[in-house]
């Protein structure tokens, strides 16, 4: 979970900076920095869970042991 939180902080900063540079608006930059990374952070968390599950399945297959 710490990895997800640090990723979110980095993403907030990048999202704000890019949108602020593109628009010059602190308000728009702030809004995008809150909404877009929040959605991506949730998606990332579930992506990691699915990825880890797929890895466990791959490693538990008998043919994976022979490789």
trRosetta pair geometry for C-beta under 8 A, 3 or more apart (Angstrom, degrees):
i j d omega theta_ij theta_ji phi_ij phi_ji
1 4 5.5 -51 -156 34 43 115
1 5 6.5 42 148 -20 70 103
2 5 5.6 -54 -148 36 36 111
2 6 6.3 30 157 -14 69 105
3 6 6.2 -58 -146 40 28 105
3 7 6.2 32 154 -21 63 110
3 48 7.9 135 93 -110 129 161
4 7 5.7 -56 -147 37 28 114
4 8 6.4 33 152 -24 63 104
4 41 6.2 100 -178 -169 92 93
4 44 6.4 160 -127 102 89 113
4 45 5.2 36 -121 -86 142 94
4 48 7.5 -116 -75 9 105 152
5 8 5.6 -51 -150 31 32 114
5 9 6.7 33 152 -18 64 101
6 9 5.7 -48 -149 33 37 112
6 10 6.5 36 153 -16 65 104
7 10 5.9 -57 -151 39 31 110
7 11 6.1 31 153 -20 66 111
7 41 6.6 153 99 -117 102 88
7 44 6.3 -126 118 127 151 164
8 11 5.6 -58 -144 39 29 112
8 12 6.3 36 156 -24 65 102
8 37 6.0 121 -151 153 67 114
8 38 7.5 50 -145 -96 113 48
8 41 4.4 27 -93 -103 102 140
9 12 5.8 -48 -147 30 30 113
9 13 6.7 27 155 -15 61 106
10 13 5.9 -60 -156 37 31 110
10 14 6.3 24 154 -14 67 109
11 14 5.8 -56 -143 40 32 108
11 15 6.0 32 159 -20 67 109
11 36 8.0 -137 159 109 109 87
11 37 3.7 148 124 -131 115 122
11 40 6.2 -150 -169 83 156 131
11 41 6.7 -167 51 -63 151 95
12 15 6.0 -59 -144 38 24 109
12 16 6.3 22 159 -16 63 109
12 33 5.0 70 -162 178 69 97
12 34 7.4 35 -129 -83 101 43
12 37 5.0 -128 -70 56 58 162
13 16 6.0 -58 -147 37 26 108
13 17 6.2 23 159 -17 63 112
13 33 7.7 63 -66 -145 14 123
14 17 5.8 -59 -145 39 28 111
14 18 6.2 24 162 -16 66 109
15 18 6.2 -58 -145 38 25 106
15 19 6.2 13 163 -7 63 113
15 29 7.8 148 128 -168 69 69
15 32 5.6 -149 164 125 107 92
15 33 4.4 153 97 -109 106 63
15 36 5.3 175 -138 73 144 121
15 37 5.1 -133 -12 -37 147 110
16 19 6.3 -67 -145 44 25 101
16 20 5.8 24 161 -20 66 114
16 29 4.6 73 -157 164 67 101
16 30 6.4 31 -120 -85 107 43
16 32 7.3 159 -91 79 47 90
16 33 3.6 14 -65 -80 86 142
17 20 5.8 -57 -140 38 24 110
17 21 6.2 22 161 -16 62 108
17 29 7.6 85 -46 -157 13 126
18 21 6.0 -59 -150 38 27 108
18 22 6.3 20 154 -15 64 111
19 22 5.6 -59 -145 41 33 110
19 23 5.8 -6 168 11 71 114
19 25 7.8 -55 143 66 92 84
19 28 5.9 -137 157 123 118 90
19 29 4.2 164 93 -111 103 67
19 32 4.4 135 -65 58 166 146
19 33 6.8 -137 34 -45 131 83
20 23 6.6 -73 -131 54 22 84
20 24 6.9 65 -178 -103 59 15
20 25 7.0 -134 -123 65 59 42
20 26 6.5 28 -117 -96 110 48
20 28 7.8 157 -88 79 52 85
20 29 3.6 19 -63 -90 82 152
21 24 7.9 26 -153 -65 15 53
23 28 4.8 -45 101 77 163 143
23 29 6.6 -164 55 -51 116 84
25 28 3.9 59 91 19 126 106
25 29 6.0 171 93 -11 64 86
26 29 5.6 -58 -144 43 29 114
26 30 6.0 32 157 -22 65 109
27 30 5.9 -56 -146 36 24 110
27 31 6.4 24 156 -18 62 107
28 31 5.7 -53 -145 36 31 111
28 32 6.3 25 159 -12 66 107
29 32 6.1 -60 -146 42 26 104
29 33 5.9 28 156 -22 64 114
30 33 5.5 -57 -140 39 28 114
30 34 6.4 22 160 -17 63 106
31 34 6.1 -62 -154 35 27 105
31 35 6.2 6 161 -5 66 114
32 35 6.2 -65 -135 46 30 98
32 36 5.3 9 -179 -3 72 120
33 36 7.2 -38 -103 42 15 98
33 37 6.5 -2 -171 8 49 120
34 37 7.4 -81 -150 46 10 93
34 38 6.1 9 165 -21 54 123
35 38 6.0 -69 -150 34 21 112
35 39 6.6 15 161 -14 62 108
36 39 6.1 -60 -153 36 28 107
36 40 6.3 21 155 -12 65 112
37 40 5.3 -58 -141 45 38 112
37 41 5.8 46 157 -30 71 102
38 41 5.8 -49 -145 29 27 113
38 42 6.8 26 155 -14 60 102
39 42 6.1 -57 -155 36 31 108
39 43 6.4 29 150 -16 65 110
40 43 5.4 -56 -145 41 35 113
40 44 6.0 41 154 -26 68 105
41 44 5.5 -49 -144 33 30 114
41 45 6.5 36 153 -23 62 101
42 45 5.8 -50 -152 29 32 114
42 46 6.8 20 155 -7 63 106
43 46 6.2 -63 -152 43 31 103
43 47 6.0 37 150 -25 67 109
44 47 5.4 -53 -143 36 31 116
44 48 6.4 35 156 -22 64 102
45 48 6.0 -55 -156 31 27 111
45 49 6.8 26 149 -17 62 105
46 49 5.4 -48 -147 34 39 114
46 50 6.3 37 155 -15 68 104
47 50 5.9 -58 -148 41 30 108
47 51 6.0 32 153 -22 66 110
48 51 5.5 -54 -141 37 29 113
48 52 6.2 29 159 -18 64 106
49 52 6.0 -56 -148 37 26 109
49 53 6.4 28 153 -19 62 107
50 53 5.6 -55 -149 36 32 113
50 54 6.3 32 153 -19 66 105
51 54 5.8 -55 -150 36 30 111
51 55 6.4 32 151 -21 64 105
52 55 5.5 -51 -147 34 33 114
52 56 6.5 35 154 -20 65 103
53 56 5.8 -53 -150 34 31 111
53 57 6.5 30 152 -17 64 106
54 57 5.7 -55 -149 38 32 111
54 58 6.2 34 153 -22 66 106
55 58 5.7 -54 -145 36 30 112
55 59 6.3 24 158 -15 65 109
56 59 5.9 -59 -147 40 28 107
56 60 6.2 20 158 -16 64 113
57 60 5.9 -64 -144 40 28 106
57 61 6.9 43 155 -39 63 95
58 61 6.1 -43 -159 7 32 114
58 64 5.6 130 160 -97 64 150
59 64 5.7 -146 -129 127 26 150
60 64 7.3 51 51 47 20 137
61 64 4.3 94 67 -6 91 108
61 65 7.6 -155 96 -12 55 79
62 65 5.9 -50 -162 22 41 113
62 66 7.4 35 149 -16 66 101
63 66 5.8 -50 -157 30 44 112
63 67 7.1 51 149 -29 66 100
64 67 5.8 -49 -157 21 39 116
